[in-house]
Each structure stands twice: as structure tokens, then as C-alpha cells.
Amino acid sequence: MEKVRGYRAMGQLCRQQAVFHPDMSWHWLGQAERWEDLAETEIALLFRECHSLTTALGNERTHWAKSEAA
């Protein structure tokens, strides 16, 4: 989650630069979008990792429950 915070902070800094440098706002807003995309990608990866772990644990519990019932 630390990476996500860092990416979002960089996006915020780029948006601030766009305000302070209107002549280069297109550049800074593009950079901000890039950082936000990185944050969203990282969140998706974290979600997949968490979901796959939960699924693996759920399958393991089901296996144990079947073994105990037999």
C-alpha cells in the first residue's frame, strides 16, 4: 500500500505543478495521469494477491472439512 500512497502523492505534486506552470499544464497533467495509472495498477495487483490468497485458504479449509467428515 505504501507504493500506492507514493504514486498518488506524485500525481498530486504534478497537478500542483500544472497550476503553478499553466504554460506546461498539459505536460504536468499527463504526468499526473501516469502516476494515477500506476496507483490503479498497483491496487489491482494487491487485490488479485489478496483474492488469490483468500481463495487458496478457502480451498484448504474445504479440503480439511472434507477430510474430517470422512
MODELLER restraints for C-alpha pairs under 7 A, 6 or more apart:
rsr = mdl.restraints
at = mdl.atoms
rsr.add(forms.Gaussian(group=physical.xy_distance, feature=features.Distance(at['CA:4:A'], at['CA:39:A']), mean=4.86, stdev=0.5))
rsr.add(forms.Gaussian(group=physical.xy_distance, feature=features.Distance(at['CA:4:A'], at['CA:42:A']), mean=6.47, stdev=0.5))
rsr.add(forms.Gaussian(group=physical.xy_distance, feature=features.Distance(at['CA:7:A'], at['CA:35:A']), mean=5.29, stdev=0.5))
rsr.add(forms.Gaussian(group=physical.xy_distance, feature=features.Distance(at['CA:7:A'], at['CA:36:A']), mean=6.58, stdev=0.5))
rsr.add(forms.Gaussian(group=physical.xy_distance, feature=features.Distance(at['CA:7:A'], at['CA:38:A']), mean=6.66, stdev=0.5))
rsr.add(forms.Gaussian(group=physical.xy_distance, feature=features.Distance(at['CA:7:A'], at['CA:39:A']), mean=5.50, stdev=0.5))
rsr.add(forms.Gaussian(group=physical.xy_distance, feature=features.Distance(at['CA:8:A'], at['CA:35:A']), mean=6.50, stdev=0.5))
rsr.add(forms.Gaussian(group=physical.xy_distance, feature=features.Distance(at['CA:8:A'], at['CA:36:A']), mean=6.06, stdev=0.5))
rsr.add(forms.Gaussian(group=physical.xy_distance, feature=features.Distance(at['CA:8:A'], at['CA:39:A']), mean=6.44, stdev=0.5))
rsr.add(forms.Gaussian(group=physical.xy_distance, feature=features.Distance(at['CA:10:A'], at['CA:35:A']), mean=6.46, stdev=0.5))
rsr.add(forms.Gaussian(group=physical.xy_distance, feature=features.Distance(at['CA:11:A'], at['CA:32:A']), mean=4.07, stdev=0.5))
rsr.add(forms.Gaussian(group=physical.xy_distance, feature=features.Distance(at['CA:11:A'], at['CA:33:A']), mean=6.89, stdev=0.5))
rsr.add(forms.Gaussian(group=physical.xy_distance, feature=features.Distance(at['CA:11:A'], at['CA:35:A']), mean=5.18, stdev=0.5))
rsr.add(forms.Gaussian(group=physical.xy_distance, feature=features.Distance(at['CA:11:A'], at['CA:36:A']), mean=6.12, stdev=0.5))
rsr.add(forms.Gaussian(group=physical.xy_distance, feature=features.Distance(at['CA:12:A'], at['CA:32:A']), mean=6.82, stdev=0.5))
rsr.add(forms.Gaussian(group=physical.xy_distance, feature=features.Distance(at['CA:14:A'], at['CA:28:A']), mean=5.11, stdev=0.5))
rsr.add(forms.Gaussian(group=physical.xy_distance, feature=features.Distance(at['CA:14:A'], at['CA:29:A']), mean=6.49, stdev=0.5))
rsr.add(forms.Gaussian(group=physical.xy_distance, feature=features.Distance(at['CA:14:A'], at['CA:31:A']), mean=6.35, stdev=0.5))
rsr.add(forms.Gaussian(group=physical.xy_distance, feature=features.Distance(at['CA:14:A'], at['CA:32:A']), mean=5.15, stdev=0.5))
rsr.add(forms.Gaussian(group=physical.xy_distance, feature=features.Distance(at['CA:15:A'], at['CA:28:A']), mean=6.25, stdev=0.5))
rsr.add(forms.Gaussian(group=physical.xy_distance, feature=features.Distance(at['CA:15:A'], at['CA:29:A']), mean=5.86, stdev=0.5))
rsr.add(forms.Gaussian(group=physical.xy_distance, feature=features.Distance(at['CA:15:A'], at['CA:32:A']), mean=6.06, stdev=0.5))
rsr.add(forms.Gaussian(group=physical.xy_distance, feature=features.Distance(at['CA:17:A'], at['CA:28:A']), mean=6.32, stdev=0.5))
rsr.add(forms.Gaussian(group=physical.xy_distance, feature=features.Distance(at['CA:18:A'], at['CA:24:A']), mean=6.52, stdev=0.5))
rsr.add(forms.Gaussian(group=physical.xy_distance, feature=features.Distance(at['CA:18:A'], at['CA:25:A']), mean=4.11, stdev=0.5))
rsr.add(forms.Gaussian(group=physical.xy_distance, feature=features.Distance(at['CA:18:A'], at['CA:28:A']), mean=5.15, stdev=0.5))
rsr.add(forms.Gaussian(group=physical.xy_distance, feature=features.Distance(at['CA:18:A'], at['CA:29:A']), mean=6.28, stdev=0.5))
rsr.add(forms.Gaussian(group=physical.xy_distance, feature=features.Distance(at['CA:19:A'], at['CA:25:A']), mean=6.90, stdev=0.5))
